[in-house]
Amino acid sequence: MEPGKKERITIGRRMIIYLMIIVLTVLTLGIEFMREVGDENLRGMILDNAALLTAGSITEAEAIEPLVRLRNKVMLLLAIQVLITSVVLVIFVKKITLPLRRMFRVGDRISTGDLKEAMPVYTNDEIGRMGEFINDLISDFGEVVGHVRIFASSGLDSLDDIQAC
């Protein structure tokens, strides 16, 4: 790799990284849930509470209290997963949509003949390469317009010379 050049990270590779983050959090939270459900203390509390409820020593609400705690923990784990997934997806979508919006803005200016604004390129992926391509087009169009102006100017000078004769 050349000095000063960033390694190209493709959008596909970036998507895989983001999906792996989501999968890793799902697995981590799933393992935590399985650990909690498989806990011998929870099993013992549920069985003890069932016996105490049958004997009339505790209320139904007290008997299901370990299950309520487990439900609350599961809800917390799900909320964490939704939050992490949402953040990762928002980051991914912004990494794609913001450069595309810039490209459309620059493209609109090009279509009106404004060749002064270059496309800012911040990434080295497919979108960054597209930005570089747009910048090359702007440069090439600028050169063509410059040549046409010179040619047109010399043509007008020639006409003036012909009319002067």
Salt bridges, closest charged atoms under 4 A:
GLU7 OE2 - ARG13 NH1 3.52
GLU32 OE2 - ARG35 NH2 2.84
GLU32 OE2 - LYS73 NZ 2.61
GLU36 OE1 - ARG35 NH2 3.85
GLU36 OE1 - LYS73 NZ 2.98
GLU40 OE2 - ARG43 NH1 2.97
GLU65 OE1 - ARG69 NH1 2.73
GLU117 OE2 - ARG105 NH2 3.41
GLU117 OE1 - ARG109 NH1 1.74
ASP125 OD2 - ARG14 NH1 2.76
